[in-house]
Amino acid sequence: MSYLLGVHTSTRGEDSWSTKLLDEFESQFLAAHEGTELRRRFTSDIPHLSFEEQRAGRTPIASQSDADRKAFVFANELTDELIGASALVIATPMYNWGPPSSLKAWIDRVINVKTFYDNSEALADLPVTFIIASGGFYSEGENAQYDHLRPLLRECFTRIGVKDQVFINCDPAGPLDRGMVAPDAPDSAYVKALGQIPAAVQRQR
Ligand SMILES: Cc1cc2nc3c(=O)[nH]c(=O)nc-3n(C[C@H](O)[C@H](O)[C@H](O)COP(=O)(O)O)c2cc1C
């Protein structure tokens, strides 16, 4: 069964702009691709890599010891979930100019012997959409030089062979949180991000 994998990271629940946009992305995606299912992965539940996991993720499968195989179980599950998806959407805030550490913990597990060190083509045709919310305006203009989130995501996914990457930017979200801009105002960051969803959901492998 083909499925959309939705990875989300914000712990703000219903207040989260990236999660609201993810909900919208998912419902438009499922409407556009009949028969496709949805899988969600919440990165907040993912711990930092242990030493045993680091070693296992860099050891070729055929050379893994029993201890490596055991330590690789969770990364293997996340990696197979990624490789099996017909599209991936990641919804994330910017935290201190980069990703939340829980998203980094997910990335540190899916870049491994199966995806990077093996030079696999398994992700070459996977469409990936990043939905990014940040308090300030970082997707363009003067502040873009301080944005380490989009360059990091672009590099990580390029390194594991992903060619189709689309960024949906919800910034600046700070004025929405402070009630200075109504979410449905025509020039709000939220409305601008919503406008990018219909084209992005058409992509499926
Ligand atoms: C720990 C932390 C760090 C943050 N760092 C930044 C930052 O570097 N730049 C920025 O523009 N906003 C920053 N913010 C604000 C969030 O990016 C903003 O609230 C965003 O809307 C959160 O995403 P969400 O609405 O999906 O929960 C930070 C918020 C937190 C809690």
The ligand as an ORCA input file, in Angstrom:
! r2SCAN-3c Opt
* xyz 0 1
  C      13.820     26.975     21.418
  C      13.281     27.909     20.375
  C      14.153     28.486     19.476
  C      13.680     29.320     18.472
  N      14.560     29.845     17.577
  C      14.115     30.625     16.569
  C      15.023     31.150     15.600
  O      16.225     30.902     15.609
  N      14.510     31.959     14.642
  C      13.181     32.238     14.555
  O      12.785     32.971     13.653
  N      12.289     31.723     15.450
  C      12.729     30.931     16.438
  N      11.844     30.387     17.337
  C      10.395     30.606     17.126
  C       9.745     29.441     16.375
  O      10.454     29.139     15.196
  C       8.308     29.812     16.029
  O       7.583     29.984     17.230
  C       7.614     28.775     15.158
  O       6.340     29.253     14.791
  C       7.456     27.454     15.918
  O       6.912     26.497     15.024
  P       5.433     25.930     15.263
  O       4.501     27.131     15.150
  O       5.225     24.947     14.192
  O       5.388     25.326     16.638
  C      12.290     29.583     18.361
  C      11.411     29.002     19.286
  C      11.898     28.179     20.275
  C      10.931     27.538     21.241
*
